[in-house]
Every structure is written in structure tokens, then in C-alpha cells.
Amino acid sequence: MFVDLNLVPPIEIFPGVRIRTPYGKNLMLSYVEIEEGAVVSTHRHPHEQGGVVLSGRMELTIGDETRTLGPGEMYIIPPDTPHRASAVGGRAVAMDVFSPVREDYAARTEAARTAAP
Amino acid sequence: MFVDLNLVPPIEIFPGVRIRTPYGKNLMLSYVEIEEGAVVSTHRHPHEQGGVVLSGRMELTIGDETRTLGPGEMYIIPPDTPHRASAVGGRAVAMDVFSPVREDYAARTEAARTAAP
């Protein structure tokens, strides 16, 4: 399917951090928008996560390593590995991917769809 | 892990189409560069595939639907669904993701790593 982001309801997972998460059977994409100064706090989950920065600059910590990434730079976060992200010097946008699908985000997406006017 | 694309050996999968495929346990990323006029011929595989265009314009066919996508536009290709891609109006770059990992590309990546000087 072709993803029309306008038809995917956004979920605010942290203040100033909005994701839209279309998904299939094995994988979930996540279009992540992080406002300047906003932070995805350190967390972990059993789902493997990959991603690429689309615009802006994103400071990313995976385990005990921190780097600042720009457009086109990619990462793979192993299952159950603590990670944190923030936008530096302005707004940052990334596309993440989860495998398996994050059922929590899928449920929130479907709930938001149902709630839409 | 942070992906250093310079350390991931490229694989030419069609004339003018080069991929670099870092991978984890459940997912494989694929940094795809398609030269102008080059074509990823229609094919299918049991691996689910997602992706986002990073630069340029990519004409993508999924099943019987064709669209031309620009930067930030995303897609999810269900398992075993025929698809085709080409670069239009210049070079196109995308990041694809496969789940499960494509063992054929993993083997080619490792073989290319071993062969590197």
C-alpha cells in the first residue's frame, strides 16, 4: 500500500513528539516528528527498531553511545536496548521501523481512527 | 548500532541499482540508490517490505497500482506482492526495510565484506 500520512492519525508519545505509525504484518513504520528541545526519554522494548533521519538533526543514544545524526543517517536498535532521542538545533523528522509490530501503537492508531470525526 | 554506510559493501541488484543492507535480528534496512532510467524489475518475495523515499522521484508499482513518490513518501509492500521501481527525472534514493531479514542479501553482504581488501 501507498501510505497517505494525512490519513494516519498522529499519536503524541512525549510532549512535542508526534508519531504516525502505518503497519503491516511483520513491520510497523513510524514517521516521527520531534520539535526543537523535545525528548524521547530513555526507554526500551522487545521490538527491534531501525530508522533513518529525514530532516533536521537528531541526537540519539543507543546503549551507552550517543551520536548526532543528520538526513540519510541510519541506525538499528537491538531488542531490549535502552535508547533516547532528541531534536537539536531545530525540528527533526525521522522514519523509524519496528519489527515485530508494536501492538500498543497499533491499538492507539486504531482508537484514534475510530475517534476521528 | 549506528550505521556507517561506508562500511557496508554495496550490492548491485540490477544495472544502475545499488543497495547497502545493514541488518539485525528481525529487520534489514536497505539504502537503495537508483540511477536515472534504471529499473528494479517486477519481482516478489515472502518478506514484507516498507520504505521511504529519501531524495529524487521514484515510480513505484505495488500490485496493480503505480504512483510516483518524492522525499518523505512511504509505502508498505505486503509479502508475496509483485512490485517494481524506477527513478524518474534523475537519480532516486530510498530507504527500504525488510522483515524478516533477506538471507540472500545478508549472504551477499557478508561475502562482499570478506572479499574487501
gemmi code that builds the backbone of each chain (N, CA, C; Angstrom):
import gemmi

chains = {
    "A": [
        ("MET", (0.840, -1.203, 0.000), (0.000, 0.000, 0.000), (0.874, 1.251, 0.000)),
        ("PHE", (0.317, 2.315, -0.572), (0.970, 3.605, -0.517), (0.438, 4.310, 0.733)),
        ("VAL", (1.337, 4.875, 1.517), (0.935, 5.491, 2.781), (0.567, 6.962, 2.529)),
        ("ASP", (-0.665, 7.316, 2.860), (-1.045, 8.726, 2.864), (-1.009, 9.183, 4.320)),
        ("LEU", (0.066, 9.898, 4.667), (0.259, 10.269, 6.075), (-0.905, 11.071, 6.634)),
        ("ASN", (-1.601, 11.799, 5.748), (-2.741, 12.595, 6.211), (-3.881, 11.724, 6.733)),
        ("LEU", (-3.860, 10.460, 6.340), (-4.924, 9.554, 6.770), (-4.507, 8.703, 7.969)),
        ("VAL", (-3.282, 8.915, 8.449), (-2.806, 8.160, 9.617), (-2.837, 9.097, 10.827)),
        ("PRO", (-3.677, 8.796, 11.808), (-3.792, 9.722, 12.937), (-2.502, 9.790, 13.744)),
        ("PRO", (-2.091, 11.001, 14.138), (-0.881, 11.143, 14.939), (-1.106, 10.737, 16.388)),
        ("ILE", (-0.058, 10.264, 17.020), (-0.059, 9.929, 18.446), (1.055, 10.753, 19.091)),
        ("GLU", (0.744, 11.451, 20.183), (1.793, 12.200, 20.887), (2.344, 11.299, 21.989)),
        ("ILE", (3.591, 10.857, 21.819), (4.148, 9.888, 22.779), (4.937, 10.558, 23.895)),
        ("PHE", (5.434, 11.764, 23.634), (6.070, 12.611, 24.644), (5.707, 14.039, 24.245)),
        ("PRO", (5.801, 14.992, 25.172), (5.489, 16.370, 24.780), (6.370, 16.806, 23.602)),
        ("GLY", (5.736, 17.240, 22.508), (6.494, 17.687, 21.342), (7.016, 16.576, 20.464)),
        ("VAL", (6.572, 15.348, 20.722), (6.998, 14.202, 19.899), (5.756, 13.494, 19.370)),
        ("ARG", (5.604, 13.522, 18.062), (4.403, 13.012, 17.420), (4.801, 11.903, 16.457)),
        ("ILE", (4.101, 10.785, 16.497), (4.390, 9.700, 15.555), (3.131, 9.319, 14.780)),
        ("ARG", (3.355, 8.869, 13.563), (2.266, 8.266, 12.781), (2.784, 6.905, 12.330)),
        ("THR", (2.012, 5.863, 12.610), (2.557, 4.504, 12.535), (1.736, 3.546, 11.664)),
        ("PRO", (1.819, 3.707, 10.343), (1.196, 2.693, 9.479), (1.923, 1.366, 9.669)),
        ("TYR", (1.192, 0.269, 9.525), (1.833, -1.022, 9.778), (1.255, -2.124, 8.907)),
        ("GLY", (2.040, -3.175, 8.797), (1.622, -4.354, 8.035), (1.567, -5.544, 8.956)),
        ("LYS", (2.134, -6.648, 8.487), (2.086, -7.906, 9.237), (3.317, -8.057, 10.135)),
        ("ASN", (4.489, -7.818, 9.561), (5.751, -8.021, 10.290), (6.395, -6.726, 10.745)),
        ("LEU", (6.006, -5.629, 10.105), (6.703, -4.390, 10.411), (5.746, -3.207, 10.518)),
        ("MET", (6.186, -2.260, 11.326), (5.461, -1.005, 11.530), (6.407, 0.133, 11.182)),
        ("LEU", (5.971, 1.035, 10.325), (6.740, 2.247, 10.072), (6.306, 3.295, 11.093)),
        ("SER", (7.189, 4.234, 11.397), (6.829, 5.302, 12.326), (7.441, 6.601, 11.839)),
        ("TYR", (6.577, 7.497, 11.376), (7.024, 8.818, 10.924), (7.048, 9.703, 12.170)),
        ("VAL", (8.246, 10.031, 12.612), (8.452, 10.688, 13.909), (8.812, 12.153, 13.707)),
        ("GLU", (8.049, 13.033, 14.342), (8.367, 14.453, 14.311), (8.710, 14.900, 15.730)),
        ("ILE", (9.904, 15.436, 15.905), (10.376, 15.885, 17.229), (10.607, 17.390, 17.161)),
        ("GLU", (9.859, 18.116, 17.968), (10.053, 19.576, 17.994), (11.380, 19.908, 18.667)),
        ("GLU", (11.914, 21.080, 18.343), (13.180, 21.501, 18.943), (13.084, 21.422, 20.468)),
        ("GLY", (14.067, 20.806, 21.086), (14.110, 20.701, 22.545), (13.297, 19.547, 23.113)),
        ("ALA", (12.453, 18.941, 22.301), (11.655, 17.807, 22.790), (12.530, 16.555, 22.876)),
        ("VAL", (12.118, 15.654, 23.752), (12.942, 14.482, 24.052), (12.089, 13.209, 24.081)),
        ("VAL", (12.571, 12.182, 23.412), (12.045, 10.825, 23.606), (12.889, 10.240, 24.731)),
        ("SER", (12.317, 10.174, 25.925), (13.079, 9.733, 27.099), (13.613, 8.313, 26.931)),
        ("THR", (14.640, 8.017, 27.685), (15.249, 6.688, 27.616), (14.199, 5.615, 27.903)),
        ("HIS", (14.108, 4.669, 27.011), (13.155, 3.575, 27.172), (13.682, 2.349, 26.435)),
        ("ARG", (13.011, 1.240, 26.597), (13.397, 0.021, 25.892), (12.150, -0.808, 25.612)),
        ("HIS", (12.239, -1.666, 24.635), (11.124, -2.548, 24.288), (11.692, -3.767, 23.562)),
        ("PRO", (10.935, -4.848, 23.576), (11.458, -6.074, 22.946), (11.471, -6.022, 21.420)),
        ("HIS", (10.830, -5.003, 20.838), (10.771, -4.880, 19.390), (12.095, -4.311, 18.872)),
        ("GLU", (12.636, -4.945, 17.841), (13.808, -4.357, 17.187), (13.372, -3.086, 16.464)),
        ("GLN", (14.259, -2.107, 16.417), (13.901, -0.816, 15.810), (15.019, -0.367, 14.873)),
        ("GLY", (14.638, 0.084, 13.702), (15.613, 0.692, 12.795), (15.123, 2.080, 12.451)),
        ("GLY", (15.927, 2.835, 11.728), (15.447, 4.149, 11.335), (16.435, 4.926, 10.514)),
        ("VAL", (15.939, 6.044, 10.006), (16.755, 6.970, 9.212), (16.251, 8.385, 9.485)),
        ("VAL", (17.167, 9.311, 9.598), (16.775, 10.712, 9.762), (16.355, 11.269, 8.402)),
        ("LEU", (15.211, 11.947, 8.387), (14.719, 12.535, 7.136), (15.075, 14.013, 7.032)),
        ("SER", (15.007, 14.736, 8.137), (15.383, 16.160, 8.109), (15.760, 16.612, 9.511)),
        ("GLY", (16.536, 17.668, 9.582), (16.989, 18.188, 10.870), (18.116, 17.344, 11.438)),
        ("ARG", (18.371, 17.558, 12.722), (19.437, 16.804, 13.384), (18.876, 16.172, 14.652)),
        ("MET", (19.170, 14.899, 14.821), (18.636, 14.135, 15.941), (19.790, 13.563, 16.757)),
        ("GLU", (19.780, 13.886, 18.053), (20.767, 13.272, 18.941), (20.186, 11.958, 19.425)),
        ("LEU", (20.913, 10.886, 19.182), (20.403, 9.554, 19.508), (21.389, 8.826, 20.407)),
        ("THR", (20.868, 8.262, 21.477), (21.679, 7.414, 22.349), (21.176, 5.983, 22.216)),
        ("ILE", (22.090, 5.059, 21.926), (21.768, 3.631, 21.887), (22.717, 2.967, 22.878)),
        ("GLY", (22.165, 2.386, 23.929), (23.020, 1.823, 24.970), (23.841, 2.949, 25.576)),
        ("ASP", (25.161, 2.859, 25.518), (25.983, 3.907, 26.120), (26.678, 4.782, 25.084)),
        ("GLU", (26.198, 4.727, 23.840), (26.815, 5.528, 22.780), (25.840, 6.599, 22.284)),
        ("THR", (26.326, 7.828, 22.157), (25.487, 8.936, 21.684), (26.108, 9.559, 20.438)),
        ("ARG", (25.274, 9.769, 19.421), (25.744, 10.473, 18.223), (24.653, 11.431, 17.756)),
        ("THR", (25.062, 12.454, 17.032), (24.093, 13.356, 16.415), (24.042, 13.030, 14.927)),
        ("LEU", (22.832, 12.734, 14.452), (22.650, 12.254, 13.082), (21.928, 13.286, 12.226)),
        ("GLY", (22.287, 13.333, 10.963), (21.609, 14.200, 10.005), (20.897, 13.372, 8.953)),
        ("PRO", (20.277, 14.046, 7.979), (19.483, 13.371, 6.956), (20.232, 12.231, 6.260)),
        ("GLY", (19.567, 11.092, 6.151), (20.139, 9.932, 5.475), (20.912, 9.015, 6.407)),
        ("GLU", (21.147, 9.447, 7.655), (21.910, 8.595, 8.569), (20.982, 7.590, 9.264)),
        ("MET", (21.467, 6.364, 9.378), (20.632, 5.231, 9.770), (21.127, 4.568, 11.056)),
        ("TYR", (20.238, 3.804, 11.677), (20.583, 3.119, 12.927), (19.716, 1.869, 13.073)),
        ("ILE", (20.233, 0.923, 13.842), (19.471, -0.278, 14.204), (19.628, -0.466, 15.712)),
        ("ILE", (18.504, -0.487, 16.411), (18.494, -0.617, 17.867), (18.051, -2.034, 18.208)),
        ("PRO", (18.954, -2.840, 18.798), (18.583, -4.234, 19.092), (17.434, -4.301, 20.103)),
        ("PRO", (16.724, -5.426, 20.129), (15.651, -5.607, 21.109), (16.154, -5.333, 22.526)),
        ("ASP", (15.286, -4.723, 23.346), (15.558, -4.516, 24.773), (16.774, -3.650, 25.076)),
        ("THR", (17.151, -2.818, 24.145), (18.303, -1.935, 24.353), (17.814, -0.521, 24.678)),
        ("PRO", (18.257, 0.063, 25.793), (17.810, 1.410, 26.135), (18.227, 2.415, 25.062)),
        ("HIS", (17.308, 3.331, 24.742), (17.635, 4.372, 23.763), (16.852, 5.634, 24.076)),
        ("ARG", (17.353, 6.753, 23.545), (16.820, 8.087, 23.822), (17.062, 8.919, 22.571)),
        ("ALA", (16.150, 9.857, 22.285), (16.354, 10.716, 21.113), (15.882, 12.125, 21.428)),
        ("SER", (16.531, 13.114, 20.807), (16.079, 14.498, 20.927), (16.435, 15.243, 19.656)),
        ("ALA", (15.715, 16.334, 19.425), (15.995, 17.181, 18.269), (16.952, 18.274, 18.707)),
        ("VAL", (17.988, 18.505, 17.918), (18.948, 19.551, 18.277), (19.030, 20.581, 17.142)),
        ("GLY", (19.026, 21.852, 17.532), (19.160, 22.933, 16.545), (17.927, 23.141, 15.689)),
        ("GLY", (16.786, 22.640, 16.126), (15.552, 22.789, 15.351), (14.756, 21.496, 15.372)),
        ("ARG", (13.738, 21.438, 14.536), (12.859, 20.281, 14.471), (13.562, 19.147, 13.729)),
        ("ALA", (13.343, 17.933, 14.168), (13.905, 16.775, 13.462), (12.785, 15.818, 13.073)),
        ("VAL", (12.942, 15.209, 11.916), (11.978, 14.218, 11.434), (12.741, 12.952, 11.056)),
        ("ALA", (12.218, 11.813, 11.474), (12.848, 10.529, 11.144), (11.783, 9.529, 10.734)),
        ("MET", (12.207, 8.499, 10.014), (11.330, 7.349, 9.836), (11.934, 6.186, 10.584)),
        ("ASP", (11.188, 5.719, 11.582), (11.588, 4.521, 12.312), (10.832, 3.328, 11.767)),
        ("VAL", (11.331, 2.160, 12.097), (10.608, 0.934, 11.767), (10.740, -0.021, 12.946)),
        ("PHE", (9.664, -0.696, 13.260), (9.659, -1.679, 14.335), (9.321, -3.053, 13.764)),
        ("SER", (10.007, -4.075, 14.268), (9.617, -5.452, 13.971), (9.891, -6.280, 15.203)),
        ("PRO", (8.903, -6.995, 15.749), (7.531, -7.047, 15.237), (6.786, -5.725, 15.435)),
        ("VAL", (5.549, -5.692, 14.896), (4.657, -4.547, 15.053), (4.459, -4.238, 16.536)),
        ("ARG", (4.520, -2.957, 16.903), (4.215, -2.557, 18.283), (2.708, -2.514, 18.454)),
        ("GLU", (2.197, -3.474, 19.209), (0.738, -3.597, 19.356), (0.157, -2.409, 20.115)),
        ("ASP", (0.975, -1.788, 21.009), (0.476, -0.621, 21.745), (0.191, 0.545, 20.785)),
        ("TYR", (1.113, 0.792, 19.873), (0.896, 1.877, 18.911), (-0.214, 1.519, 17.915)),
        ("ALA", (-0.290, 0.249, 17.532), (-1.355, -0.168, 16.609), (-2.720, 0.087, 17.248)),
        ("ALA", (-2.842, -0.257, 18.520), (-4.117, -0.060, 19.223), (-4.444, 1.430, 19.329)),
        ("ARG", (-3.432, 2.242, 19.622), (-3.678, 3.680, 19.735), (-4.042, 4.290, 18.375)),
        ("THR", (-3.394, 3.787, 17.324), (-3.729, 4.279, 15.985), (-5.176, 3.945, 15.639)),
        ("GLU", (-5.569, 2.714, 15.916), (-6.938, 2.301, 15.575), (-7.965, 3.056, 16.428)),
        ("ALA", (-7.611, 3.290, 17.703), (-8.527, 4.053, 18.579), (-8.689, 5.481, 18.061)),
        ("ALA", (-7.573, 6.074, 17.608), (-7.630, 7.445, 17.105), (-8.431, 7.508, 15.796)),
        ("ARG", (-8.304, 6.453, 14.995), (-9.067, 6.384, 13.745), (-10.569, 6.378, 14.031)),
        ("THR", (-10.944, 5.560, 15.008), (-12.348, 5.416, 15.357), (-12.910, 6.713, 15.931)),
        ("ALA", (-12.037, 7.427, 16.654), (-12.467, 8.661, 17.308), (-12.547, 9.828, 16.334)),
        ("ALA", (-11.951, 9.680, 15.143), (-11.900, 10.795, 14.189), (-13.325, 11.184, 13.771)),
        ("PRO", (-13.570, 12.452, 13.546), (-14.902, 12.904, 13.186), (-15.314, 12.391, 11.803)),
    ],
    "B": [
        ("MET", (22.963, -0.135, 16.963), (24.200, 0.296, 16.317), (23.929, 1.476, 15.401)),
        ("PHE", (24.957, 2.296, 15.257), (24.884, 3.384, 14.284), (25.452, 2.843, 12.982)),
        ("VAL", (24.765, 3.080, 11.885), (25.181, 2.524, 10.602), (26.151, 3.484, 9.924)),
        ("ASP", (27.346, 3.016, 9.639), (28.259, 3.788, 8.800), (28.193, 3.177, 7.400)),
        ("LEU", (27.471, 3.852, 6.525), (27.223, 3.281, 5.194), (28.515, 2.975, 4.441)),
        ("ASN", (29.574, 3.740, 4.762), (30.845, 3.499, 4.069), (31.438, 2.136, 4.408)),
        ("LEU", (30.963, 1.561, 5.505), (31.481, 0.252, 5.920), (30.563, -0.889, 5.500)),
        ("VAL", (29.488, -0.562, 4.806), (28.562, -1.601, 4.332), (28.780, -1.766, 2.827)),
        ("PRO", (29.266, -2.927, 2.397), (29.568, -3.087, 0.975), (28.308, -3.021, 0.113)),
        ("PRO", (28.376, -2.303, -1.013), (27.208, -2.223, -1.891), (27.024, -3.497, -2.716)),
        ("ILE", (25.792, -3.780, -3.045), (25.438, -4.909, -3.916), (24.677, -4.330, -5.102)),
        ("GLU", (25.061, -4.689, -6.324), (24.314, -4.212, -7.498), (23.273, -5.273, -7.848)),
        ("ILE", (21.996, -4.950, -7.631), (20.953, -5.968, -7.818), (20.328, -5.910, -9.209)),
        ("PHE", (20.442, -4.762, -9.860), (20.045, -4.591, -11.259), (21.015, -3.543, -11.815)),
        ("PRO", (21.178, -3.456, -13.133), (22.078, -2.425, -13.665), (21.649, -1.032, -13.179)),
        ("GLY", (22.568, -0.331, -12.544), (22.258, 1.018, -12.070), (21.478, 1.058, -10.767)),
        ("VAL", (21.321, -0.088, -10.128), (20.602, -0.143, -8.846), (21.519, -0.793, -7.797)),
        ("ARG", (21.866, -0.011, -6.780), (22.835, -0.426, -5.788), (22.188, -0.376, -4.414)),
        ("ILE", (22.352, -1.418, -3.646), (21.797, -1.416, -2.288), (22.894, -1.681, -1.265)),
        ("ARG", (22.709, -1.112, -0.082), (23.552, -1.452, 1.066), (22.606, -1.842, 2.191)),
        ("THR", (22.829, -3.030, 2.754), (21.797, -3.664, 3.589), (22.283, -4.075, 4.985)),
        ("PRO", (22.476, -3.098, 5.877), (22.745, -3.465, 7.270), (21.518, -4.157, 7.854)),
        ("TYR", (21.749, -5.086, 8.784), (20.607, -5.826, 9.301), (20.809, -6.242, 10.748)),
        ("GLY", (19.676, -6.548, 11.380), (19.685, -7.019, 12.751), (19.110, -8.411, 12.808)),
        ("LYS", (18.210, -8.592, 13.778), (17.638, -9.923, 14.011), (16.319, -10.079, 13.248)),
        ("ASN", (15.468, -9.069, 13.348), (14.134, -9.144, 12.724), (14.012, -8.317, 11.463)),
        ("LEU", (14.907, -7.358, 11.311), (14.745, -6.448, 10.175), (16.066, -6.130, 9.508)),
        ("MET", (15.943, -5.847, 8.230), (17.074, -5.444, 7.391), (16.741, -4.100, 6.779)),
        ("LEU", (17.633, -3.139, 6.928), (17.479, -1.869, 6.225), (18.147, -2.005, 4.856)),
        ("SER", (17.692, -1.219, 3.897), (18.310, -1.254, 2.569), (18.361, 0.166, 2.020)),
        ("TYR", (19.576, 0.683, 1.950), (19.785, 2.021, 1.377), (19.921, 1.812, -0.127)),
        ("VAL", (18.921, 2.249, -0.882), (18.803, 1.934, -2.306), (19.115, 3.162, -3.140)),
        ("GLU", (20.054, 3.030, -4.041), (20.351, 4.126, -4.981), (20.006, 3.657, -6.394)),
        ("ILE", (19.120, 4.387, -7.046), (18.674, 4.028, -8.405), (19.093, 5.148, -9.347)),
        ("GLU", (19.943, 4.803, -10.305), (20.351, 5.824, -11.278), (19.186, 6.165, -12.203)),
        ("GLU", (19.236, 7.356, -12.789), (18.172, 7.773, -13.702), (17.988, 6.728, -14.805)),
        ("GLY", (16.773, 6.319, -15.012), (16.470, 5.354, -16.070), (16.626, 3.903, -15.634)),
        ("ALA", (17.263, 3.670, -14.497), (17.442, 2.288, -14.024), (16.129, 1.766, -13.430)),
        ("VAL", (15.992, 0.447, -13.473), (14.723, -0.182, -13.086), (14.956, -1.389, -12.167)),
        ("VAL", (14.211, -1.434, -11.088), (14.100, -2.658, -10.284), (12.926, -3.406, -10.892)),
        ("SER", (13.245, -4.457, -11.666), (12.189, -5.164, -12.405), (11.154, -5.773, -11.461)),
        ("THR", (9.984, -6.017, -11.997), (8.905, -6.604, -11.203), (9.367, -7.925, -10.581)),
        ("HIS", (9.195, -8.022, -9.290), (9.579, -9.238, -8.568), (8.721, -9.340, -7.312)),
        ("ARG", (8.841, -10.448, -6.640), (8.098, -10.648, -5.374), (8.936, -11.516, -4.454)),
        ("HIS", (8.659, -11.436, -3.167), (9.360, -12.255, -2.177), (8.462, -12.359, -0.949)),
        ("PRO", (8.695, -13.385, -0.145), (7.832, -13.581, 1.035), (8.077, -12.573, 2.150)),
        ("HIS", (9.140, -11.800, 2.056), (9.481, -10.813, 3.077), (8.609, -9.573, 2.902)),
        ("GLU", (8.020, -9.117, 3.991), (7.309, -7.849, 3.926), (8.338, -6.733, 3.736)),
        ("GLN", (7.950, -5.683, 3.016), (8.886, -4.592, 2.711), (8.214, -3.253, 2.959)),
        ("GLY", (8.921, -2.370, 3.619), (8.446, -0.998, 3.763), (9.501, -0.068, 3.217)),
        ("GLY", (9.198, 1.217, 3.173), (10.229, 2.130, 2.708), (9.783, 3.566, 2.681)),
        ("VAL", (10.772, 4.421, 2.435), (10.539, 5.856, 2.326), (11.529, 6.408, 1.296)),
        ("VAL", (11.065, 7.331, 0.477), (11.963, 7.982, -0.476), (12.786, 9.036, 0.271)),
        ("LEU", (14.102, 9.017, 0.046), (14.975, 9.997, 0.696), (15.281, 11.183, -0.223)),
        ("SER", (15.476, 10.921, -1.515), (15.716, 12.028, -2.453), (15.343, 11.600, -3.866)),
        ("GLY", (15.045, 12.567, -4.712), (14.653, 12.277, -6.082), (13.211, 11.812, -6.158)),
        ("ARG", (12.866, 11.260, -7.312), (11.499, 10.773, -7.506), (11.549, 9.320, -7.973)),
        ("MET", (10.745, 8.500, -7.340), (10.732, 7.071, -7.619), (9.338, 6.649, -8.044)),
        ("GLU", (9.268, 6.046, -9.232), (7.993, 5.472, -9.678), (7.907, 4.062, -9.115)),
        ("LEU", (6.853, 3.808, -8.362), (6.708, 2.516, -7.682), (5.381, 1.884, -8.066)),
        ("THR", (5.458, 0.616, -8.428), (4.241, -0.167, -8.675), (4.130, -1.229, -7.594)),
        ("ILE", (2.977, -1.265, -6.929), (2.681, -2.315, -5.952), (1.403, -2.980, -6.429)),
        ("GLY", (1.504, -4.270, -6.769), (0.328, -4.938, -7.327), (-0.038, -4.253, -8.639)),
        ("ASP", (-1.260, -3.739, -8.741), (-1.671, -3.101, -9.996), (-1.771, -1.580, -9.867)),
        ("GLU", (-1.163, -1.018, -8.826), (-1.225, 0.433, -8.629), (0.166, 1.047, -8.778)),
        ("THR", (0.257, 2.132, -9.520), (1.533, 2.822, -9.738), (1.420, 4.264, -9.294)),
        ("ARG", (2.405, 4.718, -8.525), (2.472, 6.122, -8.129), (3.910, 6.609, -8.223)),
        ("THR", (4.083, 7.908, -8.376), (5.417, 8.491, -8.333), (5.564, 9.206, -6.991)),
        ("LEU", (6.601, 8.815, -6.251), (6.789, 9.290, -4.881), (7.999, 10.219, -4.783)),
        ("GLY", (7.899, 11.194, -3.899), (9.004, 12.094, -3.620), (9.484, 11.920, -2.187)),
        ("PRO", (10.454, 12.747, -1.780), (11.053, 12.619, -0.455), (10.019, 12.601, 0.671)),
        ("GLY", (10.175, 11.657, 1.590), (9.284, 11.536, 2.744), (8.071, 10.668, 2.490)),
        ("GLU", (7.842, 10.289, 1.252), (6.659, 9.444, 0.967), (6.991, 7.965, 1.219)),
        ("MET", (6.028, 7.288, 1.839), (6.252, 5.951, 2.390), (5.333, 4.902, 1.758)),
        ("TYR", (5.730, 3.644, 1.920), (4.945, 2.538, 1.349), (5.197, 1.281, 2.171)),
        ("ILE", (4.217, 0.384, 2.103), (4.360, -0.948, 2.704), (3.906, -1.964, 1.666)),
        ("ILE", (4.792, -2.887, 1.329), (4.517, -3.899, 0.303), (4.289, -5.226, 1.014)),
        ("PRO", (3.055, -5.746, 0.943), (2.773, -6.999, 1.654), (3.619, -8.157, 1.109)),
        ("PRO", (3.795, -9.211, 1.913), (4.528, -10.393, 1.453), (3.966, -10.910, 0.124)),
        ("ASP", (4.864, -11.383, -0.733), (4.479, -12.040, -1.997), (3.693, -11.150, -2.957)),
        ("THR", (3.852, -9.863, -2.841), (3.138, -8.942, -3.736), (4.109, -8.408, -4.798)),
        ("PRO", (3.761, -8.566, -6.087), (4.668, -8.088, -7.131), (4.875, -6.571, -7.026)),
        ("HIS", (6.119, -6.146, -7.223), (6.407, -4.711, -7.193), (7.581, -4.388, -8.108)),
        ("ARG", (7.657, -3.124, -8.493), (8.652, -2.631, -9.460), (8.978, -1.201, -9.086)),
        ("ALA", (10.210, -0.775, -9.315), (10.572, 0.610, -9.001), (11.518, 1.153, -10.062)),
        ("SER", (11.444, 2.460, -10.311), (12.400, 3.103, -11.211), (12.583, 4.547, -10.773)),
        ("ALA", (13.713, 5.111, -11.189), (13.987, 6.515, -10.899), (13.503, 7.343, -12.077)),
        ("VAL", (12.794, 8.421, -11.787), (12.301, 9.272, -12.866), (12.819, 10.704, -12.683)),
        ("GLY", (13.301, 11.288, -13.782), (13.764, 12.679, -13.735), (15.083, 12.859, -13.016)),
        ("GLY", (15.845, 11.796, -12.852), (17.131, 11.879, -12.157), (17.312, 10.688, -11.249)),
        ("ARG", (18.327, 10.769, -10.419), (18.664, 9.691, -9.511), (17.690, 9.701, -8.329)),
        ("ALA", (17.316, 8.529, -7.851), (16.444, 8.439, -6.677), (17.126, 7.603, -5.606)),
        ("VAL", (16.922, 8.005, -4.353), (17.462, 7.253, -3.216), (16.313, 6.975, -2.249)),
        ("ALA", (16.255, 5.760, -1.755), (15.211, 5.381, -0.798), (15.826, 4.549, 0.316)),
        ("MET", (15.142, 4.504, 1.451), (15.496, 3.500, 2.448), (14.359, 2.509, 2.525)),
        ("ASP", (14.676, 1.271, 2.184), (13.709, 0.188, 2.323), (13.984, -0.569, 3.611)),
        ("VAL", (13.010, -1.331, 4.028), (13.209, -2.228, 5.174), (12.515, -3.546, 4.856)),
        ("PHE", (13.162, -4.633, 5.221), (12.587, -5.959, 5.037), (12.427, -6.640, 6.384)),
        ("SER", (11.305, -7.342, 6.545), (11.143, -8.215, 7.706), (10.359, -9.436, 7.256)),
        ("PRO", (10.871, -10.661, 7.465), (12.172, -10.937, 8.088), (13.352, -10.496, 7.218)),
        ("VAL", (14.557, -10.627, 7.791), (15.798, -10.332, 7.080), (15.868, -11.141, 5.790)),
        ("ARG", (16.289, -10.508, 4.707), (16.508, -11.252, 3.456), (17.849, -11.956, 3.537)),
        ("GLU", (17.798, -13.276, 3.654), (19.031, -14.042, 3.844), (19.924, -13.976, 2.606)),
        ("ASP", (19.304, -13.800, 1.410), (20.118, -13.712, 0.196), (21.000, -12.454, 0.230)),
        ("TYR", (20.420, -11.342, 0.629), (21.204, -10.104, 0.698), (22.210, -10.158, 1.851)),
        ("ALA", (21.811, -10.781, 2.948), (22.745, -10.903, 4.080), (23.978, -11.700, 3.649)),
        ("ALA", (23.752, -12.780, 2.928), (24.874, -13.614, 2.473), (25.761, -12.841, 1.498)),
        ("ARG", (25.137, -12.074, 0.599), (25.938, -11.294, -0.368), (26.721, -10.194, 0.336)),
        ("THR", (26.110, -9.592, 1.361), (26.812, -8.549, 2.116), (28.026, -9.138, 2.820)),
        ("GLU", (27.832, -10.294, 3.453), (28.961, -10.914, 4.177), (30.044, -11.379, 3.216)),
        ("ALA", (29.640, -11.888, 2.044), (30.624, -12.311, 1.045), (31.437, -11.113, 0.551)),
        ("ALA", (30.752, -9.981, 0.354), (31.443, -8.774, -0.129), (32.385, -8.235, 0.952)),
        ("ARG", (31.959, -8.364, 2.211), (32.812, -7.914, 3.317), (34.111, -8.712, 3.341)),
        ("THR", (33.967, -10.033, 3.177), (35.122, -10.932, 3.215), (36.071, -10.654, 2.052)),
        ("ALA", (35.479, -10.291, 0.920), (36.282, -10.066, -0.288), (36.967, -8.708, -0.277)),
        ("ALA", (36.538, -7.827, 0.611), (37.100, -6.463, 0.610), (38.582, -6.500, 0.933)),
        ("PRO", (39.353, -5.606, 0.324), (40.801, -5.597, 0.539), (41.157, -5.205, 1.981)),
    ],
}
model = gemmi.Model(1)
for chain_id, residues in chains.items():
    chain = gemmi.Chain(chain_id)
    for i, (resn, *xyz) in enumerate(residues, 1):
        res = gemmi.Residue()
        res.name, res.seqid = resn, gemmi.SeqId(i, " ")
        for name, pos in zip(("N", "CA", "C"), xyz):
            atom = gemmi.Atom()
            atom.name, atom.element = name, gemmi.Element(name[0])
            atom.pos, atom.b_iso = gemmi.Position(*pos), 0.0
            res.add_atom(atom)
        chain.add_residue(res)
    model.add_chain(chain)
structure = gemmi.Structure()
structure.add_model(model)
structure.setup_entities()
